Amino acid sequence: TIDDQLLQRILQATEHPSALDAFTSIMLSPRTELTFDEMLRAIRCPVCMAYGRDDPWVTRAWGHRLKRQLPEAQYLELAPAGHCPHHEAPAAVNNIIRTWVTAVEQGQHREHDLLQAGARVEYVESDGQVIEVTCQDVLPRTDIERWDYAQWKLSKAVAQVSSRAAAMFSKQQQGESASS
């Protein structure tokens, strides 16, 4: 939710002496060589994503894409928290990181209570704010999420058909060259 407090935090950050340099480096940085989905396919380690449910800039669909590409990944939503949960809810994020790292080190990251779909825990920040952390199953809930899911399913189906067609064509080519 965009409120006066969030706007004040954003404006305060723009007054930092390095703010212009940081903003410029982000806006003018070159595009990556890999897409988001290609980067996800390259990951070979346990993943835990902590997402601010009230993020006004990045939709939950990105978390859903991560979870579809990496079904073993944990997807946690924090509320209330927005684009910078590490800043908005530091106690909750620190607890998540501590829990996740300990669970991974002990080989328990698939069994930990917090990391089961539907699990919910609350953390109290130093200012008294209660942050709810929920482990999500990432079922599409909004039209955007349903659209993104449908596109993903369609692209997987197209890739499978293309792969089969290429294999059939290759077999046909081999058969023709063997008979000549």
N, C-alpha and C positions, 0 to 999 in steps of 0.2 A: 504494500500500500504506500502510495506516495503521499506523505504528509509534511507538515512544516518542519518536523524534526529531521526527516530524511533530507529535505532540501537544504536545511541549515548545515548538515554534515557534508553534503556535496559542495556547497559554496565554501565551507571552511577549508576543504581539501584544495580548492582552486587558489587559495591564498598562500599556499606553501611555496617557498622559493623555487623548488624544482618542478612545480606543477606543469608549467608550460612545456618543459623538456619531456616530462613523462607522457603527457597527452600527445605531443608531436610524435614521439617515438612509437606510440601505439597506432596512431592514425596513419602514419607514413611508412610503417613497416611493410616489407614485401609480403606477398601472399605465401603461404606455405606450399611446399611441393606436394604434400599429401592432403587429401580431404579428411574431414573429421572421421568418416567411416573407415578410410584406409588406415588412419592412425590407430583407431580402435582395434582393427584386425591385427595390428603389429604387437599389441600388448600381450605379454606372457607372464604376468604376475597378478596376484590378487588385487582387486580394485574396490575402493569404497568411495562413493560420491556423496558428499553432503551438499544439499541444495536448499537455498532459501525459498520457501514456498511462495513468498510474496515478491519475488524478483520481478520488477517491471520491465526488464530488458531481455532476459533469457527465459524462454518458455520451458515448461516441464518436458516438452517434446524432445529436447536435447538429452535429458536424462533417460527418457524412454528409449531413445536411439542407442545410448550407451548400454542400457540393460539388454536390449535385443541383440546387440553385437556380442556382449559379454554376459551371458545369462548367469554366470557365477558371481558377477559383481554385486556389491551391496549398494542400494540406492536409498539414501536417507533424506527425508525432508524435515527442515526446521521451520517452526512457526511460533511466533512471528519472526521472520527474518527475510531479508531481500537479497540483493545482488552480492552483498559482501557479508555473508554470515560469520566469517572469521572475525569481522570487526563489530558486527551488530550483536553477536551472541558468542563471545569468546569462551565463556565457561563451557557452554554446550559443545562447541567445536573442539576444544581441548579434551573434553571427556570422550568425544567420539574418536578422536585421533588416538588417545591413550588406550581406549577399549579395542580399537581396530588393530593397532600395532601389537598389543599384547596377545590378542586372539590369533593373529597371523603367526607370531613367533611361537605360539604354543600349538599351532596347527588346528586351532579351534574356530577359525573365522567362518566356517559354514554352519557350526552348531551354536554359536553364541546367541543367547536370548534376544539381545537387542537387534541382531542381524537376521531375524526371521520375519518374513513378510507379515505385516500387520502389527508387529511389536511396537510398543509406544513407551517412551520414558520422558520424564520432565526434568529439566535442569533449571536451577535458579541462578540468574546472573547477579553480579555484585550490586546492581541497582534495584534488585528485587523482581525484575522481569522474569516471568516463567516462560521457558522455551520448551515447546513440545517437539520431540524428535520421533518420527515415525518411519519404520522400514516399509518401503513401498513395493507393491507387486507390479506396478506400472501398467495396470490395465488402462486403456484410453478412456478418459472421462469427458473431454471436451471435443468440440468439432475439429479443432486444429489437431489434437492428438489422434483422433480417429482417422483424419485425412493422412497424417504422417504415417500411421500404422498401415493404412491401405496402400500407400505408395511403396512402403517397404515390402509388404507382402507381394505386390505386383512385380517389383524389381527382382525379388527372389525367384518368382515364377518364370519371368522372362529369362533370367540367368540360367535356370535349369533347362528350359526349352532350348535355349541357344547352345548350351553345352551338349545336350543330346543330339541336336541337329549337326553340330560340328563333329561329334563322334561318328554319327551315321555317314556323313559326307566323307570322313577320313577312311572309314571301312570300305565305302564304295570305291574311292580312289585306289585303295590298295588292291581291291579285287580286280579292277580294270587294268592296273599295271601288271598284275600277276598273270592275267589271261592274254596279254599282248606279247 
